[in-house]
Amino acid sequence: MMKSFKAIFVILMLMASTPVLAENFTVKGDMASTIHYELRHQITAGDSMRKLTLSFVVPESFDSPTYKQQITNFKITFSPQAQESTTTTDARGNKTIQATWMDVPPIIDAVVSFDARTNTGLKSIQSSAPFPTASTPKHLTVYLQTSEQVQTNDPAIRELSFKLTHGVKTQFDAVQRVVSWIVDHVRYVNPPQQYDALYSLQSGKGNCQNYSHLTAALLRSVGVPVRIVNGVTMNQPFNVVWEKGTLTFKMGQGRHSWVEVWYPDLGWVPYDPQNMQFFISNRFVRIEVGVDNNETKNDGLVRWAQSSGARTKPTLQETIGGNFLSDSIKVTAQRQNYGPKNLLLGPDILAQLDVQPPALPPPPKPAPPAPAPPVPAPPKPVPPIILPAPPAPAPPAPAPPAPAPPKPVPPIILPAPPAPAPPVPVPPKPVPTPKELRYDVPFVFGNLEFPENVDFAFPRVTKAKGNNSFEMSRNFLVETAEFVTHSVTQYAQVVELPKPVTLHKIALALHNFGGDGHLWVDVFQDKEGEPGELLCTTQMIALEEISSKPGYRWVTFNFRDKERPVMKSGAYWIALGFSGRPVVNWFYTYGKPVGPVYGTRYKSIFVKEWSGALNYEFNYKVEGMTVK
């Protein structure tokens, strides 16, 4: 007999205290693409270089219950040709090509290209994996171990993991509890100070590496094998339709880290613990796997040796391109009344246990009936009692004589009462004069953390790896930004003021790519979770006054001194206004570090409704004065 548990009911019990805040979506449908991928490296050599080696990982085809990728037409070229080339396969199954130059040329160009057919199928899936796991195959035990970035045995990690999974019977339920906790308790920032799991737990923030390492640490500590995956994401957005409109998902074009969880009955299953469980979208391309991101560093790795007197080190320019040869997205979502407070998508999972329920004990035998009581003997007849006859009634008494009629009494005429005195008026109570608010406390609020002034074409940091030996490995600094001076699409970001504020200025994280015109910021009233009436506008800035050097930085828009708006606490919306033909990007952060799930909106200029919601939050800063 099969005992079946619908996993959603388990989570419902876990999260029942806040059902109205849940942002858990069950998704159904298919996503299929063919992507032509191209990675370009240009290395400019430093002086006195004795040796330089480039490494690239050959991506493999992959199959899971929800995500599949098929790699074809892989090609790698070097100009000039390498003097030595080797291909190796490591213990995790990664195939790596290493190209070495002993006589290092001034400039080296490397190009890696392939076609990736990616397919994500979102349908109901069954899993019979129990929790705790009965046993783990020997070749997978490495994915249960602790590492420098995945501190599986740390007491704080173990305490939280056991707390989250206590009483759980299925592996899917255990994994979902961990991922739901991470979605609600880790905030995306890039770059963080550290990338390991313990830092992520203690600080509550990090980038994709932190999400992956913390997920792996929590699950490994309770016996669930997890491996780290490195790959790339494409910046092509995709839409998910639900009953209240459209959810639009977009990622930066660049390197990304996620995890794969091993199920005894299903194999490796992908999770992106930022917002996807049991699947990843077809915008992901999988390249390398390992125990942590210190190990999965070979794709794009640059190593070299220099003489001790070298004055300059090499520089690397990396460009990641993706051309969609075909693309089909048909996905719908249904919002559930259980789950995390932040956005989490996943297919419908039916978690089942192949366990025979204990047999019920046989019903107790009925007790023998009690003997019937003896039948009493019939009573003896009792002779009747004869009562004496009642006495005869007494004769009636004679009627009393009628009384004489009363004599008339003359009326008594009283004098008229005196007129009442008029009431004395009571003076009204004085109404207290409301205390005037004093806006004398500096106020700064917003989504403030982003990689300021970073040139994303040259993001790498050099590390020493021995005497006069160095390396540059891939990092995860990705340009996440939206082109917001579009002629047909408008974007708006919610700002939830915790206090009344006199606004002095609003700053946006922008990059000026060129063009002409002016920019300003509009502030709108909130109308049922969407931008409503226009309230005020900042002063304009000419586009030529904004720097166009690489990177994103704060561009500050001021209010005139005599027109500084006084805003009550509550929700408002800001949007970048423009004239002319500016080409400007607004930087955003994955997830919602500050605002609500639906707090970033967009719409066509031809419609009134802001029915589109984005999965990220623009970086903004509001400044002014508030009350104590």
Secondary structure, 3 states (H helix, E strand, C coil): CCEEEEHHHHHHHHHCCCHHHCCEEEEEEEEEEEEEEEEEEEEECCCCEEEEEEEEEECCCEECCCEEEEEEEEEEEEECCCCEEEEEECCCCCEEEEEEECCCCCEEEEEEEEEEEEEEEECCEEECCECCCCCCCHHHHHHHCCCCCCCCCCHHHHHHHHHHHCCCCEHHHHHHHHHHHHHHHCEECCCCCCCCHHHHHHHCEECHHHHHHHHHHHHHCCCCCEEEEEEEECCCCEEEEECCEEEEECCCCEEEEEEEEEECCCEEEEEECCCECCCCCCCEEEEEEECCCCCCCCCCEEEEEECCCCCCCCEEEEEEEEEEEEEEEEEEEEECCCCCCCCEEECCEEEEECCCCCCCCCCCCCCCCCCCCCCCCCCCCCCCCCCCCCCCCCCCCCCCCCCCCCCCCCCCCCCCCCCCCCCCCCCCCCCCCCCCCCCCEEEEEEECCCCECCCCCCCCCCEECCCCEEEECCCCCCCCEEECCCCCEEEEEEEEECCCEEEEEEEEEEEEEECCEEEEEEEEEEECCEEEEEEEECCCEEHHHCCCCCCEEEEEEECCHHHCCEECCEEEEEEEEEEECCEEEEEEEECCCCCCCCCEEEEECCCCCCCEEECEEECEEEEEEECC
